[in-house]
């Protein structure tokens, strides 16, 4: 499945919303600039936030369960790199293979999100992206979190 239809829907949605809010116009501009990065399977913070705001993706926390329970992106599901095999059967029952999934970990340099993304792809999940800024960038931006 190509990411082009999803990208078009996202851009069209942001364009429509841009007439409602100048802040969304800025977000649209940032998201458009981020598209080449998205082609590699990675999302920047603007693209991740746009998906979060439109409820267009399932966010997956690749950190340890302990770290997840201390804090995580609001609504994210724990699927830790270290316990993937134990957690995956429950995940598979809840999340379809067609769902857009955004995997994150602590931040830049953390390999866990990429590891989980690859494991999901090996298990037939085709629409998997990595938010490389991770929890550090998300929390510094003041975006919604849960503890």
N, C-alpha and C positions, 0 to 999 in steps of 0.2 A: 504494500500500500504506500503510495507516494505522500509526502508531507505537503505537496503543493495545494491540494484542496483545503486542508486545514489552515495553511498559511493564508490563503485567499480569504477564508472565512474570518480569520483573526483580523486581517487588515481591513476588510469591509466593515466588520463590527467596530473597530477602532475609529474608522473614518466617520461612521454614523454617530458614534458617541462624541467625536471631536466637536460636533456642532453644539453639544450640550455643555461642554466644559473645556476651558483652556488647558487645564491640567492633563486631560486626556489627549489633547493635541500634542503636548510635549511627550507623553508616553508613546503615542503613535510614531512620532519621529524617531524616538530611541529604539522602538521595536523594529522599524523598517531598517535602520542601520544594522541591527543585530542579525538580520536574516542570513548573511553568509556564515556566521558562527553557528546558527541553527542548522545549516546544511550539514555540519560536522556532527550533529547530534547533541550539541551543547547549547544551552540557553543562557543569556545574560539576565540580570536582575529585572530589567524592564519587561522582557518577554515572559519570564516566570511569573511576575506580578500580574500581567495581563491575563495569563491563563488562570491564575488563582482567582482574580476578580470576576472572570466570566464562568467560573466553575467548569472549565473545559478540560481539566486534567486531574488525575489522581496523583497527589504528592506522596512520595515514598522516602522515608528516612532510612538511610543505609548505616547509620551509626549503631552503637550497641543499644540494647533495650534499656539499659540503665540511663544512658544519655538521653534517649527518646523520652523516657518518663520524667526526666528533669526539665526538659523543654524541647519543643518541636514546632514546626510550622503548623498553624491552626488547621486541623482536619487531616494532617498527614497520617499515613499508616507506617508502622514499624516493620521493616524487612531488613534486618541487619545482615551485613556481609558475613559476619562470623557464624550466624545461626540460620542462614538462608535455607538450608535443607530442612530444618525443623519448622520454620515459619511458612515456607512456601505453600504447602498443601492448603492451609487456611486462606492464604492470600488468593490462590487460584480459585477457590470457591466463591470469593467475594468480588474479584475483579476480572472482567472478561479480557481476552487477548486483543480485542479491538480498542480497548481504552487507551487514551493518551496518558502516558505515565511520565512524571517528572521526578527523577531520583536526585537526592542531594545528600551531602554529609556535612562535615564541619565547614569546609571552605576550600579555597584554592590549595592545590597540593595534596588534598586528601583523595586517595585512590578508591575508597570504599564505594562511592557513588558509581564510578565507572565499572567496578567489579559487579555490583548488583545489576546494573544496566545490561551488562554482557550476559549474566546468568538468566535474566528475564528474556532476552532475545533468544537464547538457546532453548528456552521453554515456550517458544511460539509467540511471545509478545513482540510485535513488530513496531509499535509506535512508542518508543522509549527515548526520552531525552534526559540529559544531565544538566542540572543547574549547578554550574561550577562554583559560583559564589557561596553556595551553601548557607548554613544557618548563621554564620558570622555576618555575612553581607545582608541577609534578610533582617536579622535583629538590629543591626546598625541603621538600617533604613526605617526602622520603627514599624515594620509590617506585622500583621497579626500572628501571634504565637500563643501556644498553650503550655501549661506546666502541669 
